[in-house]
């Protein structure tokens, strides 16, 4: 684990989830996201200790476990204060809520209660409100960017024209591997991507893509991926289908072999996000037939 300088007093830590470091005072820093677990947290602390930097603040961009799993260790070992967006902060403090919502709001099966979906609970010291546009620390003032879509209330952070854009953008390798990346709101995701496309920051640090000064091509690939899946689902509904049938057909189309329970629910959620998006645009409809909820494109195709 290493610090890579972007500009004066701004670094990132290359990792499975790229992490951000911003100097506040001479010796204290702000950390953007904390990785999957205490193991990553320990590596972060060791690195900062080697650089004689004191971790004073943590900002979580959203509540997924790979972005806040190191919170508890770092909070307890350094006394760092944690900042997180509203709604997301509730899940950070009550991690049970993540497998709970993935399991449709019912008590989740034990298979979903693991470190990949449940970070260790940590206390959020300050909730970042939707109306907040900046965060003022001792010396550094950071700009808050609203980047929803991948998570309900995901944010990014901009400082000195460096944009830490969380999971709003995925690398082409990630898109190729997962085929249907995790999004909960397709409309918001597209709005976020188009917003980022309109920006002109000097450097971008996505959590799951190579940081770069030029990111428009990657953004376009993300938009293309979203539209490809949307069109596939729409075209697949030439016949009425249940959500389960549609999930199977999408997985088969992309050659996705579902072998883990986590994997199943992390595919089902974005499938439902696309169905919601298409339904709310009045492109598809729903009907109950023989005690099954069916999605379809043409009411004439439904036979009760």
N, C-alpha and C positions, 0 to 999 in steps of 0.2 A: 504494500500500500504506500502511495506517495502523493505528495502535493505537486500539482502542475499549475504553474502561474499562468493566468490569463492576461491580467493587467495589474497595475499596482494595487496591492492589498486584496486581490481577488484570485482565488484558486479553485480548482476542482480536484476531487479524488476519483480517479478511474476505478470503477468497481462494477459488479453486476448491476447495481444501481449507481449511476454517477452522482456523487455528492458535492455540495458546494461549500466553500469556506470564504467568509468575508471578514476582514479585520475591522473591528469597531474601534477599540483604543489600541495603544501600543502593544499591550500583551493579551487582550481579550478578543475572541472571535465569535462569529455567528456561524452555525452549521445548518445547512439546508439538507434535511432528511438524514436518516441514521442507519439505513440498511435493514437486513432481514432479522437479525437477532443480536444477542449480547456478544457473540463472537466478533461480529463486525464492529460493535460498539467498542470492544476492547482494543481492536486494531486502530480505530480512529483515535482513541485516547492516547495510545502509545505513540502514534505519529505526531499528534499535537504536542505531547510532552517533549518529544525529541526536538521539535521546532520552538520550544519554549513559548507555546501559545496556550492560553487558558480558555477553555470552552465556557462561555457564559450564557449563550442563548442557542436554542434549537428552534428552527422553523420546519414544521412538517407541511409539505405541499398537499398531502391528502392522507387518508387513513389506511391505505393498503399496507399489509404487514411488511412488505419489503421496503417500505419507506419510513416506518416508525418502529421496527422491531428492536432497534438498538436504544430506543428512548430510555427504557427503565434503567439499564445499566449506566448509561451516561448521566442520567439525572441523579442517580444515587451516588455515583463516584465523583461527580464534579459539581453538583448543585446547580447545574444549568437549568434555566427557565425555559419552558416549552411553549411555543406559540403555534396555533393551528386554526384553520378556518372553521367557522361555525358549521354544524352538522358533522363535519369530519372529526371535530374534537370529541364529539360524543362517542364515536366508534373507537377512537384512540384510547379513551378512558374506559370504555366498555367493549373490548374486542369481540365478545360473544355476538355482538350485533352483526359482524360480517358474515359468518356462516349462517346466522339467523336469517338475514335477508336473502342470501343465496338459496336458502331452503324455503323460500316463499313465505317467510314470516312465521313458520312453525319452528318448534324446538328442533335444532339441527341434529342430524345423525352424527355419531362420534367420528365418522370418517372425515367430516369437514372441520373438526375441531383439532387443528394442527398448526404448527408455527407458520406455515405458508399462508394460512387464512386468518390466524389469530395471533397478533403480536402480544407480548406481555403488556398488561395494563400500565399506563403511565399517566401522571397528573398533568393536565394542560393548565398552565399558569395564566395565559391570556388568550382569549378567543378573538380571532381576527374576524370582524364583522364584514358582511357583504358591502357595506357602505364605506369601509376603510380603503383608502387609496395608497396610504404610505404607512410604514412602520418606522418610528423614530427611536433609535437607541442612544447610547451616550454620545456618539459622534456620527455614526452612519445613519443615513435615512434611505430606506429601501422602498421601491415602488412595488405595489401589489398588483399582479395581473390575474384577472379572472379567466381561468382556463378549464371550464367544466366539460364533461362529456365522457371521459374515461372514468372519472369518479364524480359524484354528485356536485361537490363544491371545491374541486381541485383549483389550486392557485399556482401561479409562477411568481418568481421574484426577479426584479430587474435592478441592477446597481451598476453605475458607471458604464452603461450601455451593454452590460453582460446580462443575458436573459437565461435564467434557470427555469426551464419550461416543463419540468416533471415528465408525466406520461402522456402529454398531449401529442407527442411525435414518437413513432417507432422507426427503428432502422429498417432498411430494405431486407436485411437478414431476418429480423424478427417477423416482419410481415410474411416473408416466404415460409418461415418455419411454422407459424401459427395459423396462417390463412385467414382466420376470423379472429382478429385481436379483440381483447376485452374492452368493450364500451358499454355504458349503460344508457346513454342518450345520444342517438345518432345525429339529431338536429344540432344539439349543442356541440358535439364533436366537430361537425363540419363548420360551424360558426367559429370555433376556436382555431381550427386549421386555417380558415380564410383570414381570421384576424392576424395570426402569426405571419401569414404570407404577405400581409400589408405592412408589417413592421420592418424597421431597418436598423436593428440593433447591431452592434459591432461583432458580437459573439453570442452563440447559442449553446446551452448545455442541456440537452435532453437527457432524461434518466436512462433511456435504453437506445441510444444512438450515439455515434461519435460526435463529440462537440466540434463545432465548426463556425467559421464566420459566414459561410454560405450554406443555407439550409433549405432554400426554396425547392430544390429537386426532391429532397426527402419529403417535404410537406406535400408536394404534388403526388408522390407515390402513396402517401397515406390517404389522400383524397381519392385517388384512383382505387385503392383497396376498398374503401368504404362504399364507393359507388358500385364496384364489381359485386360485392356481397349483396348489396341492396337489389341490384338488377337480377342476380341469381335467384334470390328469394321471390321476387315478384314473378319472374318467369316460371319458377317451380310451381307456383300456385295456379297453374292452368286447370288443376283439379283441386277440389276442397281437401284440406289436410289438417290434421291435428298438429299441435306444436311438436309432439314427439316424432311424428312422421316427417315433418319438415326438418327437424334437427338431424334425423337419420339421413335424409336426402342431401342436405348440405354437407355433412361429414363425408358421405360417400363421394360426392362430387369432387371434393378437395383431397380425397385420399387420406382423411383423418381417421385414425384407428383409436377409438376411445378405450383406454385400458385402465384408467384410474378415475375414481369418483370425483376428485377435484377437477379433473379435466372435463368431465361431463358437465358439471355445473358451471364451469368457466366458459363453456361453449353455449350452454342453454341461455345464460343471461344475455349475451349480445344478440342471440337469435331473437329473443323476446324484445330487445331494444329495437331491432329492425322492424319487427311486426308492429310495435307501437308507433314507430316513425311512419310506416306506410299507412297504417290505419288512421293516424291523425291527419295525414295528408289526403284522406279519402281515396287512396289508391287501391286499398283492399277492404274487405268487410269481414264480419264474423257472423256465425249462425250456430245455434244449438240444434243438433240433430241426433236422435237416438242417444241422448245423454252424452254427446261429445261436442266440444267446442271446435268448430271448423273455421279455418281461414280460407278465403277465396277471393277471386278477382271479379267474378261475374255471378250475380244472384241467380241467373238461369241455370247455373251448374249445380245448384243445391237441390236435392230431391229429399223431401222430408218423408 
